Amino acid sequence: GIYGFGILPDYRGRSYGRQMLEETIRTIRSQSQKTITISVDTTNTNALGLYLSCGFEIKATYGYYAMDITD
C-alpha cells in the first residue's frame, strides 16, 4: 500500500500530487503488483477526490479513535 502520501500546503493546487501519484502507480504496476491500497481521512475531500479520479475505489471505511489524556 501507499502510506504517508501528501503535498505541502504551499505546493498544493499545482498538480504535483496527481503527477506523483500517477508515477507511483506506474512504478508499482511495472513491478507486476495486482493491487494498490491507500488510506485517507474521509474528511480530506481534496485527497479523496484525487484518489477517486486516479481510479481508486472506496472499499471500506474505518473509524479513528483518540482520547484526550490532559488534565
PyMOL Python script that loads the backbone (N, CA, C, O; Angstrom):
from pymol import cmd

cmd.read_pdbstr("""\
ATOM      1  N   GLY A   1       0.810  -1.189   0.000  1.00  0.00           N
ATOM      2  CA  GLY A   1       0.000   0.000   0.000  1.00  0.00           C
ATOM      3  C   GLY A   1       0.849   1.247   0.000  1.00  0.00           C
ATOM      4  O   GLY A   1       2.070   1.189   0.140  1.00  0.00           O
ATOM      5  N   ILE A   2       0.198   2.356  -0.156  1.00  0.00           N
ATOM      6  CA  ILE A   2       0.845   3.663  -0.116  1.00  0.00           C
ATOM      7  C   ILE A   2       0.532   4.268   1.246  1.00  0.00           C
ATOM      8  O   ILE A   2      -0.631   4.352   1.641  1.00  0.00           O
ATOM      9  N   TYR A   3       1.569   4.689   1.963  1.00  0.00           N
ATOM     10  CA  TYR A   3       1.399   5.265   3.292  1.00  0.00           C
ATOM     11  C   TYR A   3       2.094   6.616   3.355  1.00  0.00           C
ATOM     12  O   TYR A   3       3.213   6.760   2.860  1.00  0.00           O
ATOM     13  N   GLY A   4       1.459   7.592   3.946  1.00  0.00           N
ATOM     14  CA  GLY A   4       2.088   8.889   4.161  1.00  0.00           C
ATOM     15  C   GLY A   4       2.215   9.744   2.916  1.00  0.00           C
ATOM     16  O   GLY A   4       3.168  10.514   2.795  1.00  0.00           O
ATOM     17  N   PHE A   5       1.283   9.628   1.991  1.00  0.00           N
ATOM     18  CA  PHE A   5       1.329  10.413   0.761  1.00  0.00           C
ATOM     19  C   PHE A   5       0.737  11.793   1.020  1.00  0.00           C
ATOM     20  O   PHE A   5      -0.372  11.900   1.543  1.00  0.00           O
ATOM     21  N   GLY A   6       1.454  12.836   0.663  1.00  0.00           N
ATOM     22  CA  GLY A   6       0.911  14.179   0.850  1.00  0.00           C
ATOM     23  C   GLY A   6       1.759  15.224   0.151  1.00  0.00           C
ATOM     24  O   GLY A   6       2.905  14.970  -0.221  1.00  0.00           O
ATOM     25  N   ILE A   7       1.186  16.394  -0.021  1.00  0.00           N
ATOM     26  CA  ILE A   7       1.849  17.536  -0.640  1.00  0.00           C
ATOM     27  C   ILE A   7       1.817  18.688   0.363  1.00  0.00           C
ATOM     28  O   ILE A   7       0.779  18.958   0.967  1.00  0.00           O
ATOM     29  N   LEU A   8       2.944  19.361   0.540  1.00  0.00           N
ATOM     30  CA  LEU A   8       2.992  20.501   1.447  1.00  0.00           C
ATOM     31  C   LEU A   8       2.013  21.580   0.985  1.00  0.00           C
ATOM     32  O   LEU A   8       1.826  21.771  -0.217  1.00  0.00           O
ATOM     33  N   PRO A   9       1.391  22.281   1.923  1.00  0.00           N
ATOM     34  CA  PRO A   9       0.369  23.272   1.563  1.00  0.00           C
ATOM     35  C   PRO A   9       0.805  24.284   0.500  1.00  0.00           C
ATOM     36  O   PRO A   9       0.014  24.621  -0.381  1.00  0.00           O
ATOM     37  N   ASP A  10       2.035  24.768   0.565  1.00  0.00           N
ATOM     38  CA  ASP A  10       2.499  25.768  -0.408  1.00  0.00           C
ATOM     39  C   ASP A  10       2.559  25.236  -1.832  1.00  0.00           C
ATOM     40  O   ASP A  10       2.626  26.021  -2.778  1.00  0.00           O
ATOM     41  N   TYR A  11       2.537  23.918  -2.003  1.00  0.00           N
ATOM     42  CA  TYR A  11       2.677  23.316  -3.331  1.00  0.00           C
ATOM     43  C   TYR A  11       1.390  22.674  -3.839  1.00  0.00           C
ATOM     44  O   TYR A  11       1.376  22.084  -4.920  1.00  0.00           O
ATOM     45  N   ARG A  12       0.331  22.781  -3.082  1.00  0.00           N
ATOM     46  CA  ARG A  12      -0.945  22.187  -3.494  1.00  0.00           C
ATOM     47  C   ARG A  12      -1.581  23.011  -4.610  1.00  0.00           C
ATOM     48  O   ARG A  12      -1.319  24.207  -4.743  1.00  0.00           O
ATOM     49  N   GLY A  13      -2.412  22.359  -5.404  1.00  0.00           N
ATOM     50  CA  GLY A  13      -3.107  23.047  -6.482  1.00  0.00           C
ATOM     51  C   GLY A  13      -2.280  23.221  -7.739  1.00  0.00           C
ATOM     52  O   GLY A  13      -2.686  23.947  -8.646  1.00  0.00           O
ATOM     53  N   ARG A  14      -1.126  22.572  -7.812  1.00  0.00           N
ATOM     54  CA  ARG A  14      -0.240  22.682  -8.977  1.00  0.00           C
ATOM     55  C   ARG A  14      -0.092  21.356  -9.715  1.00  0.00           C
ATOM     56  O   ARG A  14       0.779  21.215 -10.573  1.00  0.00           O
ATOM     57  N   SER A  15      -0.931  20.397  -9.386  1.00  0.00           N
ATOM     58  CA  SER A  15      -0.933  19.048  -9.990  1.00  0.00           C
ATOM     59  C   SER A  15       0.257  18.192  -9.577  1.00  0.00           C
ATOM     60  O   SER A  15       0.470  17.128 -10.159  1.00  0.00           O
ATOM     61  N   TYR A  16       1.037  18.625  -8.591  1.00  0.00           N
ATOM     62  CA  TYR A  16       2.162  17.805  -8.131  1.00  0.00           C
ATOM     63  C   TYR A  16       1.671  16.493  -7.531  1.00  0.00           C
ATOM     64  O   TYR A  16       2.269  15.441  -7.759  1.00  0.00           O
ATOM     65  N   GLY A  17       0.592  16.550  -6.769  1.00  0.00           N
ATOM     66  CA  GLY A  17       0.050  15.338  -6.160  1.00  0.00           C
ATOM     67  C   GLY A  17      -0.375  14.331  -7.205  1.00  0.00           C
ATOM     68  O   GLY A  17      -0.076  13.143  -7.086  1.00  0.00           O
ATOM     69  N   ARG A  18      -1.068  14.796  -8.227  1.00  0.00           N
ATOM     70  CA  ARG A  18      -1.507  13.911  -9.312  1.00  0.00           C
ATOM     71  C   ARG A  18      -0.295  13.321 -10.042  1.00  0.00           C
ATOM     72  O   ARG A  18      -0.256  12.123 -10.321  1.00  0.00           O
ATOM     73  N   GLN A  19       0.680  14.158 -10.343  1.00  0.00           N
ATOM     74  CA  GLN A  19       1.876  13.672 -11.040  1.00  0.00           C
ATOM     75  C   GLN A  19       2.600  12.614 -10.215  1.00  0.00           C
ATOM     76  O   GLN A  19       2.996  11.573 -10.740  1.00  0.00           O
ATOM     77  N   MET A  20       2.769  12.882  -8.927  1.00  0.00           N
ATOM     78  CA  MET A  20       3.456  11.920  -8.056  1.00  0.00           C
ATOM     79  C   MET A  20       2.668  10.628  -7.936  1.00  0.00           C
ATOM     80  O   MET A  20       3.241   9.540  -7.998  1.00  0.00           O
ATOM     81  N   LEU A  21       1.356  10.740  -7.763  1.00  0.00           N
ATOM     82  CA  LEU A  21       0.529   9.549  -7.611  1.00  0.00           C
ATOM     83  C   LEU A  21       0.527   8.726  -8.893  1.00  0.00           C
ATOM     84  O   LEU A  21       0.652   7.503  -8.839  1.00  0.00           O
ATOM     85  N   GLU A  22       0.389   9.376 -10.041  1.00  0.00           N
ATOM     86  CA  GLU A  22       0.389   8.646 -11.311  1.00  0.00           C
ATOM     87  C   GLU A  22       1.725   7.949 -11.551  1.00  0.00           C
ATOM     88  O   GLU A  22       1.752   6.822 -12.046  1.00  0.00           O
ATOM     89  N   GLU A  23       2.831   8.602 -11.207  1.00  0.00           N
ATOM     90  CA  GLU A  23       4.146   7.971 -11.359  1.00  0.00           C
ATOM     91  C   GLU A  23       4.290   6.800 -10.393  1.00  0.00           C
ATOM     92  O   GLU A  23       4.851   5.764 -10.750  1.00  0.00           O
ATOM     93  N   THR A  24       3.791   6.960  -9.181  1.00  0.00           N
ATOM     94  CA  THR A  24       3.824   5.871  -8.202  1.00  0.00           C
ATOM     95  C   THR A  24       3.022   4.679  -8.704  1.00  0.00           C
ATOM     96  O   THR A  24       3.463   3.537  -8.580  1.00  0.00           O
ATOM     97  N   ILE A  25       1.855   4.934  -9.267  1.00  0.00           N
ATOM     98  CA  ILE A  25       1.024   3.856  -9.815  1.00  0.00           C
ATOM     99  C   ILE A  25       1.752   3.157 -10.956  1.00  0.00           C
ATOM    100  O   ILE A  25       1.751   1.928 -11.028  1.00  0.00           O
ATOM    101  N   ARG A  26       2.377   3.931 -11.856  1.00  0.00           N
ATOM    102  CA  ARG A  26       3.143   3.325 -12.968  1.00  0.00           C
ATOM    103  C   ARG A  26       4.271   2.439 -12.441  1.00  0.00           C
ATOM    104  O   ARG A  26       4.492   1.334 -12.937  1.00  0.00           O
ATOM    105  N   THR A  27       4.977   2.939 -11.434  1.00  0.00           N
ATOM    106  CA  THR A  27       6.098   2.184 -10.870  1.00  0.00           C
ATOM    107  C   THR A  27       5.615   0.881 -10.245  1.00  0.00           C
ATOM    108  O   THR A  27       6.197  -0.176 -10.486  1.00  0.00           O
ATOM    109  N   ILE A  28       4.566   0.949  -9.453  1.00  0.00           N
ATOM    110  CA  ILE A  28       4.034  -0.255  -8.810  1.00  0.00           C
ATOM    111  C   ILE A  28       3.508  -1.232  -9.856  1.00  0.00           C
ATOM    112  O   ILE A  28       3.710  -2.441  -9.740  1.00  0.00           O
ATOM    113  N   ARG A  29       2.836  -0.709 -10.876  1.00  0.00           N
ATOM    114  CA  ARG A  29       2.313  -1.558 -11.956  1.00  0.00           C
ATOM    115  C   ARG A  29       3.466  -2.271 -12.682  1.00  0.00           C
ATOM    116  O   ARG A  29       3.338  -3.441 -13.043  1.00  0.00           O
ATOM    117  N   SER A  30       4.581  -1.574 -12.895  1.00  0.00           N
ATOM    118  CA  SER A  30       5.729  -2.166 -13.598  1.00  0.00           C
ATOM    119  C   SER A  30       6.370  -3.297 -12.801  1.00  0.00           C
ATOM    120  O   SER A  30       7.122  -4.100 -13.353  1.00  0.00           O
ATOM    121  N   GLN A  31       6.075  -3.359 -11.516  1.00  0.00           N
ATOM    122  CA  GLN A  31       6.596  -4.420 -10.653  1.00  0.00           C
ATOM    123  C   GLN A  31       5.619  -5.585 -10.559  1.00  0.00           C
ATOM    124  O   GLN A  31       5.746  -6.450  -9.692  1.00  0.00           O
ATOM    125  N   SER A  32       4.646  -5.597 -11.461  1.00  0.00           N
ATOM    126  CA  SER A  32       3.655  -6.678 -11.577  1.00  0.00           C
ATOM    127  C   SER A  32       2.768  -6.833 -10.349  1.00  0.00           C
ATOM    128  O   SER A  32       2.236  -7.916 -10.102  1.00  0.00           O
ATOM    129  N   GLN A  33       2.606  -5.772  -9.586  1.00  0.00           N
ATOM    130  CA  GLN A  33       1.682  -5.824  -8.456  1.00  0.00           C
ATOM    131  C   GLN A  33       0.254  -5.805  -8.985  1.00  0.00           C
ATOM    132  O   GLN A  33      -0.015  -5.209 -10.028  1.00  0.00           O
ATOM    133  N   LYS A  34      -0.635  -6.435  -8.291  1.00  0.00           N
ATOM    134  CA  LYS A  34      -2.027  -6.546  -8.730  1.00  0.00           C
ATOM    135  C   LYS A  34      -2.954  -5.532  -8.060  1.00  0.00           C
ATOM    136  O   LYS A  34      -3.997  -5.186  -8.615  1.00  0.00           O
ATOM    137  N   THR A  35      -2.583  -5.059  -6.882  1.00  0.00           N
ATOM    138  CA  THR A  35      -3.451  -4.171  -6.120  1.00  0.00           C
ATOM    139  C   THR A  35      -2.616  -3.091  -5.448  1.00  0.00           C
ATOM    140  O   THR A  35      -1.499  -3.343  -4.996  1.00  0.00           O
ATOM    141  N   ILE A  36      -3.167  -1.892  -5.388  1.00  0.00           N
ATOM    142  CA  ILE A  36      -2.567  -0.795  -4.631  1.00  0.00           C
ATOM    143  C   ILE A  36      -3.624  -0.321  -3.640  1.00  0.00           C
ATOM    144  O   ILE A  36      -4.783  -0.128  -4.005  1.00  0.00           O
ATOM    145  N   THR A  37      -3.226  -0.137  -2.401  1.00  0.00           N
ATOM    146  CA  THR A  37      -4.145   0.410  -1.408  1.00  0.00           C
ATOM    147  C   THR A  37      -3.609   1.745  -0.907  1.00  0.00           C
ATOM    148  O   THR A  37      -2.400   1.975  -0.880  1.00  0.00           O
ATOM    149  N   ILE A  38      -4.511   2.602  -0.518  1.00  0.00           N
ATOM    150  CA  ILE A  38      -4.139   3.903   0.043  1.00  0.00           C
ATOM    151  C   ILE A  38      -5.187   4.272   1.082  1.00  0.00           C
ATOM    152  O   ILE A  38      -6.373   4.004   0.893  1.00  0.00           O
ATOM    153  N   SER A  39      -4.763   4.874   2.153  1.00  0.00           N
ATOM    154  CA  SER A  39      -5.680   5.282   3.219  1.00  0.00           C
ATOM    155  C   SER A  39      -5.811   6.797   3.209  1.00  0.00           C
ATOM    156  O   SER A  39      -4.851   7.516   2.931  1.00  0.00           O
ATOM    157  N   VAL A  40      -7.004   7.266   3.515  1.00  0.00           N
ATOM    158  CA  VAL A  40      -7.238   8.711   3.566  1.00  0.00           C
ATOM    159  C   VAL A  40      -8.341   8.994   4.579  1.00  0.00           C
ATOM    160  O   VAL A  40      -9.299   8.231   4.704  1.00  0.00           O
ATOM    161  N   ASP A  41      -8.192  10.082   5.288  1.00  0.00           N
ATOM    162  CA  ASP A  41      -9.251  10.544   6.184  1.00  0.00           C
ATOM    163  C   ASP A  41     -10.441  10.937   5.316  1.00  0.00           C
ATOM    164  O   ASP A  41     -10.290  11.712   4.372  1.00  0.00           O
ATOM    165  N   THR A  42     -11.605  10.416   5.624  1.00  0.00           N
ATOM    166  CA  THR A  42     -12.776  10.667   4.779  1.00  0.00           C
ATOM    167  C   THR A  42     -13.208  12.130   4.773  1.00  0.00           C
ATOM    168  O   THR A  42     -14.023  12.525   3.940  1.00  0.00           O
ATOM    169  N   THR A  43     -12.676  12.938   5.687  1.00  0.00           N
ATOM    170  CA  THR A  43     -12.977  14.375   5.663  1.00  0.00           C
ATOM    171  C   THR A  43     -12.002  15.143   4.779  1.00  0.00           C
ATOM    172  O   THR A  43     -12.190  16.338   4.550  1.00  0.00           O
ATOM    173  N   ASN A  44     -10.967  14.481   4.281  1.00  0.00           N
ATOM    174  CA  ASN A  44      -9.983  15.113   3.396  1.00  0.00           C
ATOM    175  C   ASN A  44     -10.498  15.016   1.962  1.00  0.00           C
ATOM    176  O   ASN A  44     -10.064  14.168   1.183  1.00  0.00           O
ATOM    177  N   THR A  45     -11.426  15.898   1.639  1.00  0.00           N
ATOM    178  CA  THR A  45     -12.112  15.800   0.349  1.00  0.00           C
ATOM    179  C   THR A  45     -11.191  16.021  -0.843  1.00  0.00           C
ATOM    180  O   THR A  45     -11.413  15.437  -1.903  1.00  0.00           O
ATOM    181  N   ASN A  46     -10.163  16.851  -0.693  1.00  0.00           N
ATOM    182  CA  ASN A  46      -9.233  17.061  -1.807  1.00  0.00           C
ATOM    183  C   ASN A  46      -8.482  15.781  -2.141  1.00  0.00           C
ATOM    184  O   ASN A  46      -8.411  15.383  -3.303  1.00  0.00           O
ATOM    185  N   ALA A  47      -7.925  15.139  -1.127  1.00  0.00           N
ATOM    186  CA  ALA A  47      -7.188  13.890  -1.356  1.00  0.00           C
ATOM    187  C   ALA A  47      -8.128  12.802  -1.852  1.00  0.00           C
ATOM    188  O   ALA A  47      -7.795  12.066  -2.782  1.00  0.00           O
ATOM    189  N   LEU A  48      -9.281  12.698  -1.245  1.00  0.00           N
ATOM    190  CA  LEU A  48     -10.250  11.683  -1.658  1.00  0.00           C
ATOM    191  C   LEU A  48     -10.631  11.872  -3.125  1.00  0.00           C
ATOM    192  O   LEU A  48     -10.710  10.898  -3.874  1.00  0.00           O
ATOM    193  N   GLY A  49     -10.866  13.105  -3.535  1.00  0.00           N
ATOM    194  CA  GLY A  49     -11.190  13.390  -4.933  1.00  0.00           C
ATOM    195  C   GLY A  49     -10.069  12.998  -5.872  1.00  0.00           C
ATOM    196  O   GLY A  49     -10.318  12.455  -6.948  1.00  0.00           O
ATOM    197  N   LEU A  50      -8.825  13.272  -5.472  1.00  0.00           N
ATOM    198  CA  LEU A  50      -7.670  12.891  -6.289  1.00  0.00           C
ATOM    199  C   LEU A  50      -7.608  11.381  -6.450  1.00  0.00           C
ATOM    200  O   LEU A  50      -7.460  10.878  -7.564  1.00  0.00           O
ATOM    201  N   TYR A  51      -7.721  10.661  -5.349  1.00  0.00           N
ATOM    202  CA  TYR A  51      -7.611   9.205  -5.406  1.00  0.00           C
ATOM    203  C   TYR A  51      -8.720   8.596  -6.256  1.00  0.00           C
ATOM    204  O   TYR A  51      -8.474   7.687  -7.049  1.00  0.00           O
ATOM    205  N   LEU A  52      -9.932   9.096  -6.091  1.00  0.00           N
ATOM    206  CA  LEU A  52     -11.047   8.586  -6.894  1.00  0.00           C
ATOM    207  C   LEU A  52     -10.833   8.888  -8.373  1.00  0.00           C
ATOM    208  O   LEU A  52     -11.117   8.044  -9.223  1.00  0.00           O
ATOM    209  N   SER A  53     -10.337  10.080  -8.689  1.00  0.00           N
ATOM    210  CA  SER A  53     -10.129  10.452 -10.090  1.00  0.00           C
ATOM    211  C   SER A  53      -8.984   9.674 -10.733  1.00  0.00           C
ATOM    212  O   SER A  53      -8.902   9.585 -11.958  1.00  0.00           O
ATOM    213  N   CYS A  54      -8.104   9.113  -9.910  1.00  0.00           N
ATOM    214  CA  CYS A  54      -6.994   8.300 -10.429  1.00  0.00           C
ATOM    215  C   CYS A  54      -7.356   6.822 -10.510  1.00  0.00           C
ATOM    216  O   CYS A  54      -6.521   5.997 -10.879  1.00  0.00           O
ATOM    217  N   GLY A  55      -8.591   6.488 -10.168  1.00  0.00           N
ATOM    218  CA  GLY A  55      -9.046   5.114 -10.335  1.00  0.00           C
ATOM    219  C   GLY A  55      -9.222   4.308  -9.068  1.00  0.00           C
ATOM    220  O   GLY A  55      -9.677   3.165  -9.123  1.00  0.00           O
ATOM    221  N   PHE A  56      -8.871   4.880  -7.921  1.00  0.00           N
ATOM    222  CA  PHE A  56      -9.092   4.164  -6.666  1.00  0.00           C
ATOM    223  C   PHE A  56     -10.584   4.102  -6.387  1.00  0.00           C
ATOM    224  O   PHE A  56     -11.338   4.986  -6.795  1.00  0.00           O
ATOM    225  N   GLU A  57     -11.003   3.061  -5.694  1.00  0.00           N
ATOM    226  CA  GLU A  57     -12.396   2.883  -5.297  1.00  0.00           C
ATOM    227  C   GLU A  57     -12.459   2.730  -3.787  1.00  0.00           C
ATOM    228  O   GLU A  57     -11.562   2.149  -3.175  1.00  0.00           O
ATOM    229  N   ILE A  58     -13.515   3.250  -3.196  1.00  0.00           N
ATOM    230  CA  ILE A  58     -13.703   3.077  -1.754  1.00  0.00           C
ATOM    231  C   ILE A  58     -14.136   1.640  -1.508  1.00  0.00           C
ATOM    232  O   ILE A  58     -15.182   1.205  -1.990  1.00  0.00           O
ATOM    233  N   LYS A  59     -13.328   0.908  -0.756  1.00  0.00           N
ATOM    234  CA  LYS A  59     -13.629  -0.491  -0.446  1.00  0.00           C
ATOM    235  C   LYS A  59     -14.108  -0.661   0.985  1.00  0.00           C
ATOM    236  O   LYS A  59     -14.875  -1.576   1.286  1.00  0.00           O
ATOM    237  N   ALA A  60     -13.654   0.225   1.868  1.00  0.00           N
ATOM    238  CA  ALA A  60     -14.047   0.142   3.275  1.00  0.00           C
ATOM    239  C   ALA A  60     -13.740   1.474   3.940  1.00  0.00           C
ATOM    240  O   ALA A  60     -12.891   2.230   3.467  1.00  0.00           O
ATOM    241  N   THR A  61     -14.422   1.758   5.022  1.00  0.00           N
ATOM    242  CA  THR A  61     -14.099   2.922   5.838  1.00  0.00           C
ATOM    243  C   THR A  61     -13.855   2.441   7.259  1.00  0.00           C
ATOM    244  O   THR A  61     -14.462   1.474   7.719  1.00  0.00           O
ATOM    245  N   TYR A  62     -12.958   3.134   7.944  1.00  0.00           N
ATOM    246  CA  TYR A  62     -12.573   2.752   9.292  1.00  0.00           C
ATOM    247  C   TYR A  62     -12.703   3.952  10.209  1.00  0.00           C
ATOM    248  O   TYR A  62     -12.554   5.096   9.779  1.00  0.00           O
ATOM    249  N   GLY A  63     -12.980   3.686  11.469  1.00  0.00           N
ATOM    250  CA  GLY A  63     -13.025   4.744  12.464  1.00  0.00           C
ATOM    251  C   GLY A  63     -11.650   4.954  13.082  1.00  0.00           C
ATOM    252  O   GLY A  63     -10.876   4.009  13.236  1.00  0.00           O
ATOM    253  N   TYR A  64     -11.358   6.187  13.432  1.00  0.00           N
ATOM    254  CA  TYR A  64     -10.135   6.509  14.156  1.00  0.00           C
ATOM    255  C   TYR A  64     -10.552   6.949  15.543  1.00  0.00           C
ATOM    256  O   TYR A  64     -11.499   7.720  15.702  1.00  0.00           O
ATOM    257  N   TYR A  65      -9.859   6.470  16.524  1.00  0.00           N
ATOM    258  CA  TYR A  65     -10.221   6.763  17.900  1.00  0.00           C
ATOM    259  C   TYR A  65      -9.094   7.527  18.570  1.00  0.00           C
ATOM    260  O   TYR A  65      -7.919   7.261  18.319  1.00  0.00           O
ATOM    261  N   ALA A  66      -9.453   8.474  19.419  1.00  0.00           N
ATOM    262  CA  ALA A  66      -8.474   9.252  20.167  1.00  0.00           C
ATOM    263  C   ALA A  66      -9.018   9.477  21.568  1.00  0.00           C
ATOM    264  O   ALA A  66     -10.223   9.409  21.808  1.00  0.00           O
ATOM    265  N   MET A  67      -8.103   9.747  22.481  1.00  0.00           N
ATOM    266  CA  MET A  67      -8.505  10.025  23.850  1.00  0.00           C
ATOM    267  C   MET A  67      -7.660  11.180  24.363  1.00  0.00           C
ATOM    268  O   MET A  67      -6.432  11.140  24.279  1.00  0.00           O
ATOM    269  N   ASP A  68      -8.302  12.196  24.886  1.00  0.00           N
ATOM    270  CA  ASP A  68      -7.604  13.322  25.484  1.00  0.00           C
ATOM    271  C   ASP A  68      -7.126  12.896  26.870  1.00  0.00           C
ATOM    272  O   ASP A  68      -7.938  12.549  27.728  1.00  0.00           O
ATOM    273  N   ILE A  69      -5.831  12.921  27.088  1.00  0.00           N
ATOM    274  CA  ILE A  69      -5.292  12.476  28.378  1.00  0.00           C
ATOM    275  C   ILE A  69      -4.705  13.628  29.191  1.00  0.00           C
ATOM    276  O   ILE A  69      -4.006  13.406  30.179  1.00  0.00           O
ATOM    277  N   THR A  70      -4.994  14.862  28.767  1.00  0.00           N
ATOM    278  CA  THR A  70      -4.549  16.005  29.557  1.00  0.00           C
ATOM    279  C   THR A  70      -5.556  16.272  30.661  1.00  0.00           C
ATOM    280  O   THR A  70      -6.739  15.955  30.537  1.00  0.00           O
ATOM    281  N   ASP A  71      -5.070  16.856  31.733  1.00  0.00           N
ATOM    282  CA  ASP A  71      -5.973  17.165  32.864  1.00  0.00           C
ATOM    283  C   ASP A  71      -6.669  18.476  32.661  1.00  0.00           C
ATOM    284  O   ASP A  71      -7.461  18.892  33.507  1.00  0.00           O
TER     285      ASP A  71
END
""", "prot")
cmd.dss("prot")
cmd.show_as("cartoon", "prot")
cmd.util.cbc("prot")
cmd.orient("prot")
